[in-house]
Amino acid sequence: MIEVGGTLGETLPMVTGVVVNETGDLGYQRSANLTEGAFSVVMRALDLAGNVRRSRRLVLIDSSSQLLVDNTTSLRVDSAVPQTGFLWVNSTTTPVIISGRGHFYNTHLRYQNLLAPVANFTPAIETDYDHPLDTGPYPRAGTPNALGVTQLFYQITMDRVGGASLTSEPSVFPHSVSELSLEGVVVETGELSDGDSVRLWFQAADYVDHTATDSVLFHVDSSPPLLEDLWLEWNGVTQLALHGTESLLDLRIVFTVSDPHSGVLSLQFMIGLEPGTSDVASGQIPVQRVAAVNCSTHLCVCSSLENCSLTDYSFSPLTSHFSPSSHLTLHDTEYYITVVATNHAHLTSSLTHKITTDITPPLTGVVMDALPGSHDLDYTINTSLVGWWADFFDRETSILTFLYHFGSECVNESHFTYPLPEGSVVVETTDTRATWTALGTGTYYVTVAAVNHALQPSHPVCSDGITIDESPPVVSSIIIPAAVETPDLIYISTDSHINISWSASDDVGIRGYHVAAINEGAWSEGQSPNFTSAGRLPFFSLADSDLLSNGNTFYIIVKATDHALHESELTFGPVRVDSTPPVVSGNVTVETSTNHVTVTWQNDSFTDSESGVQTLDFSLGDSAYGSQVLDFSPISSTPLCVSDHCLSLSTSSFPLLSGHTYHLTLRARNSGQGSTPT
């Protein structure tokens, strides 16, 4: 029989046709040498009345066929991504579909279907006498098959090491396939996870129980690459969103990317003026692949198939990546950098980072040698120096940090690169003040520069310097006009105000003076005096009715402060106020002779309860208390005086006129320079 149009039919002439028996015997046996193939054996019975009845049996002879795998075709995972060579499935929920038409075949049935349905015989044979329609090993209705494959089974094997453990053929195939042609077979794999490797084993069987086995391997990754930390980097400083040079060729773009399931396949970047655009630049970033044996740190990730690559990327675009002239930075402009990562399962992820350009440095401010908020100082007593600054400004990107340097001279901008190199004498701070300890006296300066978020330093600004002075001022003397000093006290006679002056000196100059007066009692008790500013001039007028009351004793303190804020004090006193003159309380007698005038008085004739009588002098005049003839002069002892309370004058010593009246005046003075004449 041959297949015509999907149906087997007998061919004529018959292969053999003989009269079996003409005698009516009911038994017959005969052998025939037939080649391999499908045959129809038809028996015709004829009775004496000429009635005819036929019977048919079908025979399939096969002693040499094989069930083979066609190596020119392959089993294919149709649900895998075509761009991966159908190796990667990028969904864990989509059904797994396998195709492999013609992959298994029986050598006798590859080009003709000997298991196809058999056509009815002509003339027709009654059903009861024809070959069984649908029973037996070779039913007349045909046997379902695909190129001789009558049964198809599969087994699922799985690992997470890229299929390396799935090389051995399984011993059982528990799952059957109804679609014998292997066209669009849905395989129930159960739940899949990223990183799984699945090998599906198929076993085909034919009508003579030959078997053939083959498999198909696929991998699962439904997650895109992990793309993170897209920033700009400048001289080792990362996490930047600002660019500060005049060329975008200076961009240093950093990011991290990894894919532990299928591995990173390709990387692409774009730069545009809008998110996701490439109107400025675009290009490929080479994947940094690493051999699995060298991938042993956290900076490298391998997939189950040992697709290993580094995770940290840092690159600068090339001139060829840019549109003409687009590499020139536009000031105060927003650019969008996009990186697209694709894994071996052809899943992509993208990350966009907006940057702002600022190609102008910050505006400079002022730098002070002083505590924060204080006026600038030129001198100090401390080796611990303090500087502060203000008014540095950047309109576009604001101030990121400050750089400063303390030293015996100002430093130029070559020291203010950012970030600072290792071993730099310049210090970084986000504060607006800084301290530094000098090694000794001298003049020191603080130089400051501001850095904006585009990492551009401003021009450095230097303070006017501060001098360390360890020598305090010297107040050398205090003077009160008309004051009288005794070994124990200093006396003044005024009770309204006193004028005080003093002398002072200092290497760096006097910043100011303060004056205080304190009563003797408060002084003895250790009370602190209350100072009053005298300004920068070395004199002061003190007016205090209580302090300057008659008989009061007090101290005067003058404090000098130099420009380094050293302080020195000088105390003057004790000072006693004696504003009343001596008292004349005893008799004064005068005796005259031809050549002399002698005046005598008692020990208590002149007294002063506050400061005592310090001096007696005399004058001679032609009126009471006058001194027209002789001005006041000290009293000296003479031979005519027999006591200390005596004054003897020779009349021949003065141009006295006869007949005139003259007045001799004795004047007692106290320590306060108060006087009483008599």
C-alpha positions as CSV (number, residue, x, y, z in Angstrom):
1,M,0.0,0.0,0.0
2,I,1.1,3.6,-0.6
3,E,0.0,6.9,1.0
4,V,-1.9,9.2,-1.2
5,G,-3.4,12.3,0.2
6,G,-3.0,11.2,3.8
7,T,-4.6,7.8,3.2
8,L,-3.1,4.4,2.5
9,G,-4.5,2.5,-0.5
10,E,-3.8,-0.7,-2.3
11,T,-1.8,-0.7,-5.5
12,L,-2.6,-2.7,-8.6
13,P,-1.6,-5.1,-9.8
14,M,-1.6,-7.1,-6.6
15,V,1.7,-8.2,-5.4
16,T,0.6,-11.7,-5.6
17,G,-2.7,-13.1,-6.7
18,V,-3.5,-16.8,-6.9
19,V,-6.4,-19.2,-6.8
20,V,-6.2,-20.7,-3.4
21,N,-8.6,-23.6,-3.6
22,E,-11.2,-24.8,-6.0
23,T,-12.3,-27.8,-4.1
24,G,-14.1,-26.0,-1.3
25,D,-11.6,-26.9,1.5
26,L,-11.9,-24.5,4.4
27,G,-8.3,-24.3,5.4
28,Y,-5.3,-22.8,3.6
29,Q,-1.8,-21.6,4.4
30,R,0.7,-20.0,2.2
31,S,4.0,-18.1,2.6
32,A,5.1,-15.1,0.6
33,N,8.4,-13.2,0.5
34,L,7.4,-9.5,1.0
35,T,9.7,-6.5,1.4
36,E,9.3,-4.1,4.3
37,G,6.2,-1.9,4.0
38,A,2.5,-1.8,4.5
39,F,0.5,-4.6,2.8
40,S,-3.2,-5.5,2.4
41,V,-4.2,-9.2,2.2
42,V,-7.6,-9.7,0.6
43,M,-9.4,-13.0,0.5
44,R,-12.3,-13.6,-2.0
45,A,-14.8,-16.5,-1.5
46,L,-17.0,-17.6,-4.4
47,D,-19.9,-20.1,-4.1
48,L,-21.4,-22.2,-6.8
49,A,-24.2,-19.7,-7.2
50,G,-21.7,-17.0,-8.1
51,N,-22.0,-15.1,-4.8
52,V,-18.9,-13.3,-3.8
53,R,-17.7,-12.2,-0.3
54,R,-14.3,-10.6,0.5
55,S,-12.2,-10.3,3.7
56,R,-9.1,-8.0,4.3
57,R,-6.3,-7.9,6.7
58,L,-3.5,-5.2,7.0
59,V,0.1,-6.0,7.6
60,L,3.0,-3.6,8.4
61,I,6.4,-5.2,7.9
62,D,9.3,-3.4,9.6
63,S,12.5,-5.0,10.7
64,S,15.1,-2.3,10.0
65,S,13.7,1.1,10.8
66,Q,15.3,3.5,13.4
67,L,14.0,6.3,15.5
68,L,16.5,9.1,15.1
69,V,17.1,12.8,16.0
70,D,17.4,15.2,13.2
71,N,20.5,17.3,14.0
72,T,19.6,19.8,11.3
73,T,16.7,21.0,13.4
74,S,16.6,21.7,17.1
75,L,14.3,21.9,20.1
76,R,13.5,25.5,20.7
77,V,12.0,27.5,23.6
78,D,9.5,29.7,21.7
79,S,8.7,31.6,24.8
80,A,12.3,32.7,25.2
81,V,13.7,35.9,23.8
82,P,14.7,35.5,20.1
83,Q,17.6,37.9,20.4
84,T,19.2,35.6,23.0
85,G,19.1,32.6,20.6
86,F,16.0,31.4,22.5
87,L,18.3,30.8,25.5
88,W,16.7,33.2,28.0
89,V,13.2,33.4,29.3
90,N,12.5,36.8,30.8
91,S,9.3,36.0,32.6
92,T,8.5,33.7,35.4
93,T,4.7,33.7,34.7
94,T,4.6,33.3,30.9
95,P,4.0,29.6,29.9
96,V,7.0,27.8,28.5
97,I,6.4,26.8,24.9
98,I,8.6,24.3,23.1
99,S,8.8,23.7,19.3
100,G,10.7,21.0,17.4
101,R,8.8,19.9,14.4
102,G,10.6,17.0,12.6
103,H,13.2,16.8,15.3
104,F,12.4,13.1,16.0
105,Y,11.6,10.8,13.0
106,N,11.4,7.1,12.1
107,T,13.5,6.3,9.1
108,H,10.7,4.4,7.3
109,L,8.0,6.9,8.0
110,R,9.9,10.2,7.5
111,Y,8.7,10.6,3.9
112,Q,5.5,8.4,3.9
113,N,3.1,7.9,6.7
114,L,2.5,4.1,6.8
115,L,0.4,4.6,9.9
116,A,-2.1,6.8,8.0
117,P,-5.8,5.6,7.8
118,V,-6.4,2.9,5.2
119,A,-8.9,3.6,2.4
120,N,-12.0,1.4,1.9
121,F,-11.4,-1.5,-0.6
122,T,-13.1,-1.5,-3.9
123,P,-15.3,-3.3,-4.3
124,A,-16.5,-2.7,-0.7
125,I,-15.8,-5.2,2.0
126,E,-18.4,-5.7,4.7
127,T,-17.3,-4.2,8.0
128,D,-17.3,-7.6,9.8
129,Y,-15.0,-9.0,7.1
130,D,-12.7,-6.0,6.8
131,H,-9.5,-5.3,9.0
132,P,-10.5,-3.9,12.5
133,L,-11.1,-0.2,12.3
134,D,-9.7,1.0,15.6
135,T,-8.4,-1.9,17.5
136,G,-5.2,-3.9,17.4
137,P,-1.7,-2.8,16.8
138,Y,-2.4,-1.6,13.2
139,P,-5.9,-0.3,13.0
140,R,-7.5,0.5,9.7
141,A,-8.4,4.0,11.0
142,G,-4.7,4.8,11.3
143,T,-2.3,5.4,14.2
144,P,-1.6,9.0,15.3
145,N,2.0,9.8,14.7
146,A,4.5,12.4,13.6
147,L,7.1,11.0,11.3
148,G,6.6,7.7,13.0
149,V,6.6,9.1,16.6
150,T,3.6,7.6,18.3
151,Q,4.3,8.7,21.8
152,L,6.2,11.7,23.3
153,F,7.2,12.2,27.0
154,Y,9.2,14.8,28.9
155,Q,11.0,15.3,32.2
156,I,11.9,18.7,33.8
157,T,15.3,19.1,35.5
158,M,16.5,22.3,37.1
159,D,19.5,23.9,38.9
160,R,20.9,27.3,39.7
161,V,24.4,26.8,38.3
162,G,23.7,27.4,34.6
163,G,22.6,23.8,33.9
164,A,26.0,22.4,34.7
165,S,24.5,19.6,36.8
166,L,21.8,18.7,34.2
167,T,23.9,16.7,31.7
168,S,22.7,13.2,32.6
169,E,19.6,11.7,30.9
170,P,16.8,11.1,33.4
171,S,15.6,7.5,34.0
172,V,11.9,8.4,33.9
173,F,9.8,10.6,31.8
174,P,6.6,11.1,33.7
175,H,4.9,13.8,31.6
176,S,3.3,13.0,28.2
177,V,2.8,15.3,25.2
178,S,-0.3,15.0,23.0
179,E,1.2,17.2,20.3
180,L,3.4,14.6,18.7
181,S,4.7,17.0,16.1
182,L,6.3,19.1,18.9
183,E,4.8,22.3,17.5
184,G,4.0,24.8,20.2
185,V,4.0,22.4,23.1
186,V,3.1,24.1,26.5
187,V,5.3,22.6,29.2
188,E,4.1,22.9,32.8
189,T,7.4,23.7,34.5
190,G,5.8,24.8,37.8
191,E,7.1,28.0,39.5
192,L,10.3,29.5,38.1
193,S,12.7,31.9,39.8
194,D,15.3,34.3,38.5
195,G,18.6,32.5,38.2
196,D,17.0,29.1,37.4
197,S,18.4,27.0,34.6
198,V,15.9,24.5,33.2
199,R,16.7,21.5,30.9
200,L,13.7,19.9,29.4
201,W,14.3,16.3,28.4
202,F,12.0,14.8,25.6
203,Q,11.7,11.1,24.8
204,A,10.1,10.0,21.6
205,A,8.8,6.4,20.9
206,D,7.6,4.9,17.6
207,Y,5.3,2.1,16.6
208,V,7.9,-0.6,17.0
209,D,8.9,0.7,20.5
210,H,12.1,2.4,19.4
211,T,13.0,5.4,21.6
212,A,15.1,8.5,21.1
213,T,15.9,11.3,23.6
214,D,17.0,14.9,23.3
215,S,16.9,18.0,25.5
216,V,16.7,21.8,25.4
217,L,18.2,24.2,28.0
218,F,17.0,27.6,28.9
219,H,17.7,30.1,31.7
220,V,15.3,32.4,33.6
221,D,15.8,36.1,34.4
222,S,12.7,38.3,34.7
223,S,14.5,41.2,36.5
224,P,16.4,44.0,34.7
225,P,19.9,45.0,35.8
226,L,20.3,46.9,39.0
227,L,21.4,50.4,38.1
228,E,22.3,52.7,41.0
229,D,24.3,55.7,42.2
230,L,24.5,57.7,39.0
231,W,26.5,60.8,39.8
232,L,29.2,63.1,38.7
233,E,32.7,62.7,40.1
234,W,35.4,65.3,40.3
235,N,38.9,64.7,41.6
236,G,37.7,61.9,43.8
237,V,34.6,63.7,45.0
238,T,31.4,61.8,44.2
239,Q,27.6,62.3,44.5
240,L,27.8,65.5,42.5
241,A,25.0,67.1,40.6
242,L,26.9,70.1,39.3
243,H,29.5,70.6,36.6
244,G,31.9,73.5,36.8
245,T,34.2,73.6,33.7
246,E,33.7,75.0,30.3
247,S,33.7,71.6,28.5
248,L,31.4,68.6,28.9
249,L,34.4,66.5,28.0
250,D,35.5,67.0,31.6
251,L,32.4,65.2,32.8
252,R,33.3,62.2,34.9
253,I,30.2,60.0,35.1
254,V,30.1,57.2,37.8
255,F,27.4,54.6,38.5
256,T,27.1,51.0,39.7
257,V,25.4,48.2,37.8
258,S,25.0,44.5,38.4
259,D,22.9,41.6,37.3
260,P,23.4,38.4,39.3
261,H,21.0,36.3,37.2
262,S,22.0,36.7,33.6
263,G,24.8,39.3,33.7
264,V,25.2,42.7,32.1
265,L,25.3,42.5,28.3
266,S,25.6,46.1,27.2
267,L,25.7,49.7,28.6
268,Q,24.6,52.9,26.8
269,F,24.6,56.5,27.8
270,M,22.8,59.6,26.6
271,I,23.1,63.3,27.4
272,G,20.3,65.7,26.5
273,L,18.6,68.9,27.5
274,E,15.5,67.0,28.3
275,P,15.1,63.7,30.3
276,G,15.9,60.6,28.2
277,T,17.1,62.6,25.1
278,S,20.5,62.3,23.3
279,D,20.6,65.6,21.5
280,V,23.9,66.5,23.2
281,A,25.8,63.2,23.2
282,S,25.3,59.4,23.2
283,G,27.4,56.3,23.0
284,Q,28.3,52.9,24.3
285,I,30.1,52.1,27.5
286,P,32.2,49.0,27.4
287,V,31.2,46.3,29.9
288,Q,34.1,45.6,32.2
289,R,34.1,41.8,31.9
290,V,36.1,39.7,34.3
291,A,37.0,36.0,34.3
292,A,35.1,34.1,37.0
293,V,38.3,33.0,38.7
294,N,39.2,36.7,39.2
295,C,35.7,37.7,40.4
296,S,36.1,37.4,44.2
297,T,35.3,40.8,45.6
298,H,32.1,42.8,46.2
299,L,33.1,45.0,43.2
300,C,32.4,42.1,40.8
301,V,29.3,40.0,40.2
302,C,28.9,36.8,38.3
303,S,25.7,35.3,37.0
304,S,24.9,31.5,37.1
305,L,26.4,31.2,33.6
306,E,29.6,33.0,34.9
307,N,28.9,36.2,33.0
308,C,31.1,38.2,35.3
309,S,31.6,42.0,35.3
310,L,32.7,44.8,37.5
311,T,30.0,46.8,39.3
312,D,31.7,50.2,39.6
313,Y,31.9,52.3,36.4
314,S,33.6,55.7,35.8
315,F,33.9,57.2,32.4
316,S,34.2,60.4,30.5
317,P,32.5,60.9,27.1
318,L,34.7,61.3,24.0
319,T,34.5,64.1,21.4
320,S,33.0,61.5,19.0
321,H,30.1,61.1,21.3
322,F,29.0,64.7,21.0
323,S,27.1,66.5,18.3
324,P,29.2,69.3,16.7
325,S,30.2,72.0,19.3
326,S,27.7,70.5,21.8
327,H,30.6,69.6,24.2
328,L,30.9,73.3,25.1
329,T,29.2,73.9,28.5
330,L,26.3,76.3,28.6
331,H,26.4,78.2,31.9
332,D,23.6,77.8,34.4
333,T,22.0,75.1,32.2
334,E,20.3,71.8,33.2
335,Y,21.6,68.6,31.4
336,Y,20.1,65.1,31.8
337,I,22.5,62.1,31.8
338,T,20.8,58.8,31.2
339,V,22.5,55.4,31.5
340,V,20.7,52.3,30.0
341,A,21.8,48.8,31.1
342,T,20.7,45.6,29.2
343,N,21.2,42.1,30.6
344,H,21.6,38.8,28.7
345,A,17.9,38.3,29.0
346,H,17.5,41.5,27.0
347,L,15.8,43.3,29.9
348,T,16.8,46.9,30.3
349,S,16.8,49.4,33.1
350,S,17.7,53.1,32.9
351,L,18.6,55.8,35.3
352,T,18.6,59.6,34.7
353,H,20.6,62.1,36.7
354,K,20.0,65.9,36.2
355,I,23.0,68.1,36.5
356,T,23.3,71.9,36.5
357,T,26.3,73.7,35.1
358,D,28.1,76.5,36.9
359,I,31.3,77.7,35.3
360,T,31.7,80.8,37.4
361,P,33.5,80.7,40.8
362,P,31.8,82.1,44.0
363,L,32.0,85.8,44.8
364,T,34.5,86.6,47.5
365,G,33.7,88.0,51.0
366,V,35.6,89.4,53.9
367,V,37.9,87.7,56.4
368,M,38.4,88.9,59.9
369,D,41.0,88.2,62.6
370,A,38.6,88.0,65.5
371,L,35.9,85.9,67.2
372,P,32.8,85.4,65.0
373,G,30.7,88.5,64.7
374,S,33.5,90.7,66.3
375,H,35.3,93.6,64.7
376,D,38.6,92.8,63.2
377,L,41.6,92.8,65.5
378,D,45.2,93.8,64.8
379,Y,46.7,92.5,68.0
380,T,46.2,89.7,70.5
381,I,47.8,88.3,73.6
382,N,47.0,84.7,72.7
383,T,48.8,82.2,70.4
384,S,45.4,80.6,69.8
385,L,44.2,82.6,66.8
386,V,40.6,82.8,65.6
387,G,39.4,83.9,62.2
388,W,35.9,84.3,60.7
389,W,34.5,85.2,57.3
390,A,31.3,86.2,55.7
391,D,29.6,87.3,52.4
392,F,31.1,84.6,50.2
393,F,28.3,84.0,47.7
394,D,27.4,81.9,44.6
395,R,24.1,82.6,42.9
396,E,23.8,79.5,40.8
397,T,24.8,76.7,43.0
398,S,25.5,78.1,46.5
399,I,28.5,77.5,48.7
400,L,29.5,73.9,49.4
401,T,32.5,74.3,51.7
402,F,35.4,76.6,52.6
403,L,39.2,76.3,52.4
404,Y,41.4,78.2,54.8
405,H,45.1,78.6,55.7
406,F,46.7,80.2,58.8
407,G,50.3,81.3,58.4
408,S,52.9,84.1,58.6
409,E,51.9,85.2,55.1
410,C,49.0,85.1,52.7
411,V,48.9,82.2,50.3
412,N,47.9,82.4,46.6
413,E,45.3,80.5,44.7
414,S,47.6,77.7,43.6
415,H,47.1,76.3,47.2
416,F,43.3,76.3,46.8
417,T,42.6,73.5,44.4
418,Y,39.6,71.3,45.3
419,P,39.5,68.7,46.4
420,L,42.6,69.3,48.4
421,P,45.6,67.1,47.6
422,E,47.0,64.9,50.3
423,G,49.4,66.7,52.5
424,S,48.0,70.2,51.7
425,V,48.6,73.0,54.1
426,V,45.1,74.2,53.4
427,V,42.2,73.0,55.6
428,E,38.6,72.3,54.6
429,T,35.6,73.2,56.7
430,T,31.9,73.9,56.3
431,D,32.0,76.4,59.2
432,T,32.6,80.1,58.9
433,R,35.2,80.3,61.6
434,A,38.5,78.5,62.3
435,T,41.1,78.4,65.0
436,W,44.9,77.8,64.9
437,T,47.7,77.8,67.4
438,A,50.7,79.8,66.4
439,L,54.2,78.8,67.5
440,G,55.1,82.2,68.9
441,T,54.9,85.9,68.5
442,G,54.7,87.6,65.2
443,T,52.1,88.6,62.6
444,Y,49.8,86.0,61.1
445,Y,47.2,85.9,58.4
446,V,44.2,83.7,57.6
447,T,43.5,83.1,53.9
448,V,40.0,81.8,52.9
449,A,38.4,80.6,49.6
450,A,34.8,79.4,49.1
451,V,34.0,76.4,47.0
452,N,30.6,76.1,45.2
453,H,28.7,72.9,44.5
454,A,30.3,72.8,41.1
455,L,33.6,72.4,43.0
456,Q,35.0,75.7,41.9
457,P,37.1,77.6,44.4
458,S,36.7,81.4,44.6
459,H,39.7,83.7,44.6
460,P,41.4,83.5,48.0
461,V,40.8,86.4,50.4
462,C,43.5,87.2,53.0
463,S,42.9,89.0,56.3
464,D,44.9,92.1,57.2
465,G,46.9,90.1,59.8
466,I,47.0,89.9,63.5
467,T,50.1,90.4,65.7
468,I,50.7,88.3,68.8
469,D,52.1,90.6,71.5
470,E,53.1,89.1,74.8
471,S,54.3,92.4,76.5
472,P,51.6,94.3,78.5
473,P,51.5,98.1,78.6
474,V,53.4,100.0,81.2
475,V,51.7,102.8,83.3
476,S,54.7,104.6,84.7
477,S,53.2,107.5,86.8
478,I,50.0,109.1,87.9
479,I,50.0,112.9,88.5
480,I,47.4,115.0,90.4
481,P,48.4,118.7,90.2
482,A,48.9,120.4,93.6
483,A,48.9,117.1,95.4
484,V,51.3,116.8,98.3
485,E,53.0,113.5,98.9
486,T,54.1,112.5,102.4
487,P,55.7,109.2,103.3
488,D,52.3,107.8,104.2
489,L,49.7,109.8,102.3
490,I,49.0,112.0,99.4
491,Y,47.0,115.1,100.1
492,I,44.7,117.1,98.0
493,S,42.7,120.1,99.0
494,T,39.9,120.1,96.5
495,D,36.4,118.9,97.4
496,S,34.8,119.3,93.9
497,H,37.0,117.5,91.3
498,I,40.5,116.5,90.6
499,N,42.3,116.3,87.3
500,I,44.4,113.1,86.9
501,S,47.0,112.5,84.3
502,W,49.4,109.7,83.7
503,S,52.2,108.3,81.5
504,A,52.0,105.0,79.7
505,S,53.8,103.1,76.9
506,D,53.4,99.9,74.9
507,D,55.1,98.2,72.0
508,V,51.9,98.0,69.9
509,G,50.2,101.1,71.2
510,I,47.5,101.8,73.8
511,R,44.0,100.9,72.9
512,G,42.4,102.7,75.8
513,Y,42.4,103.6,79.5
514,H,40.0,103.1,82.4
515,V,40.1,104.9,85.7
516,A,38.6,103.8,89.0
517,A,38.6,105.4,92.5
518,I,37.8,103.3,95.6
519,N,37.5,104.3,99.3
520,E,40.2,103.0,101.6
521,G,37.7,100.8,103.5
522,A,36.4,99.1,100.3
523,W,40.0,98.7,99.2
524,S,41.0,97.0,102.5
525,E,38.1,94.6,102.2
526,G,39.2,93.5,98.7
527,Q,36.3,94.9,96.8
528,S,36.7,95.3,93.1
529,P,36.8,98.9,91.8
530,N,34.3,100.2,89.2
531,F,36.3,101.4,86.2
532,T,35.2,104.2,83.9
533,S,36.5,104.6,80.4
534,A,38.9,107.4,79.9
535,G,39.1,106.9,76.2
536,R,42.5,106.9,74.5
537,L,43.9,110.1,76.1
538,P,46.0,110.0,79.2
539,F,44.0,112.2,81.5
540,F,40.7,112.2,83.4
541,S,38.7,114.5,85.5
542,L,37.2,112.9,88.6
543,A,34.2,114.5,90.2
544,D,32.6,112.6,93.1
545,S,31.2,114.6,96.1
546,D,31.3,111.7,98.4
547,L,34.7,110.5,97.4
548,L,36.1,114.0,97.6
549,S,34.6,114.9,100.9
550,N,36.9,116.5,103.5
551,G,38.9,113.9,105.4
552,N,38.1,111.0,103.1
553,T,40.9,108.6,102.0
554,F,40.8,106.7,98.7
555,Y,42.9,105.1,96.0
556,I,43.0,105.9,92.3
557,I,43.7,103.0,89.8
558,V,44.5,103.7,86.2
559,K,44.2,100.6,83.8
560,A,45.8,100.6,80.4
561,T,44.8,98.2,77.6
562,D,46.9,97.8,74.5
563,H,45.8,96.6,71.1
564,A,46.6,93.1,72.0
565,L,44.2,93.4,74.9
566,H,46.9,93.1,77.5
567,E,46.0,95.1,80.6
568,S,48.2,96.8,83.2
569,E,47.2,98.8,86.3
570,L,48.9,101.4,88.4
571,T,47.5,102.3,91.8
572,F,47.9,105.8,93.2
573,G,47.4,106.5,96.9
574,P,46.2,106.5,99.5
575,V,44.9,110.0,98.8
576,R,43.3,112.0,101.5
577,V,41.2,115.1,101.0
578,D,42.0,118.1,103.2
579,S,39.9,121.0,102.0
580,T,40.1,123.1,105.2
581,P,43.1,125.4,106.2
582,P,44.9,125.2,109.5
583,V,43.4,126.9,112.5
584,V,45.1,129.8,114.5
585,S,44.3,129.0,118.1
586,G,47.1,130.5,120.1
587,N,48.8,133.9,120.8
588,V,51.3,135.4,118.5
589,T,53.5,138.2,120.0
590,V,55.7,140.8,118.4
591,E,58.7,142.6,120.0
592,T,60.7,145.4,118.3
593,S,64.1,146.9,118.9
594,T,66.3,149.3,117.0
595,N,67.5,146.8,114.5
596,H,65.2,143.7,114.9
597,V,61.6,142.6,114.9
598,T,61.0,139.3,116.8
599,V,57.8,137.3,116.5
600,T,57.0,134.3,118.9
601,W,54.1,131.9,119.1
602,Q,53.1,128.8,121.0
603,N,53.2,125.2,120.1
604,D,49.5,125.1,119.6
605,S,49.1,128.4,118.0
606,F,48.6,126.8,114.6
607,T,46.8,123.4,114.3
608,D,45.2,121.2,111.6
609,S,43.2,118.2,112.6
610,E,43.1,116.5,109.1
611,S,46.7,116.7,107.9
612,G,48.6,118.8,110.4
613,V,50.6,121.9,109.9
614,Q,53.3,121.1,107.5
615,T,55.0,124.5,106.9
616,L,55.1,128.1,108.3
617,D,56.3,131.0,106.1
618,F,56.1,134.7,106.4
619,S,55.7,137.9,104.4
620,L,56.2,141.6,105.0
621,G,54.0,144.3,103.5
622,D,52.5,147.7,104.0
623,S,49.0,146.3,104.3
624,A,47.5,143.4,106.2
625,Y,48.5,140.1,104.8
626,G,50.5,142.0,102.2
627,S,53.8,140.9,100.7
628,Q,54.9,144.1,99.0
629,V,58.2,144.3,100.9
630,L,59.0,140.6,101.2
631,D,57.2,137.7,99.5
632,F,56.4,134.6,101.6
633,S,59.6,132.9,102.6
634,P,60.5,130.0,104.8
635,I,61.2,130.7,108.4
636,S,64.8,130.0,109.5
637,S,66.3,130.0,113.0
638,T,68.2,133.1,114.1
639,P,70.5,133.7,117.2
640,L,67.9,136.0,118.8
641,C,65.3,133.1,118.9
642,V,65.5,130.8,121.9
643,S,62.8,128.4,120.7
644,D,61.6,126.8,117.6
645,H,58.5,129.0,117.6
646,C,60.3,132.2,116.9
647,L,61.1,134.5,114.0
648,S,63.7,137.3,114.2
649,L,64.1,139.8,111.3
650,S,66.9,142.4,110.9
651,T,65.3,145.7,109.9
652,S,68.4,146.7,108.1
653,S,67.8,144.0,105.6
654,F,64.6,145.7,104.2
655,P,64.1,149.2,102.7
656,L,61.7,150.3,105.5
657,L,60.6,154.0,105.5
658,S,60.4,155.9,108.7
659,G,56.9,156.8,109.8
660,H,55.3,154.0,107.8
661,T,53.3,151.1,109.3
662,Y,54.3,147.6,108.1
663,H,52.5,144.3,108.5
664,L,54.3,140.9,109.1
665,T,52.2,137.9,108.2
666,L,52.7,134.4,109.4
667,R,51.1,131.7,107.2
668,A,50.5,128.1,108.2
669,R,50.1,125.4,105.5
670,N,48.7,121.9,105.9
671,S,49.4,118.8,103.7
672,G,46.4,119.7,101.4
673,Q,48.1,123.0,100.7
674,G,45.4,124.8,102.6
675,S,46.8,127.9,104.4
676,T,45.8,130.3,107.2
677,P,47.6,133.7,107.4
678,T,47.8,135.8,110.6
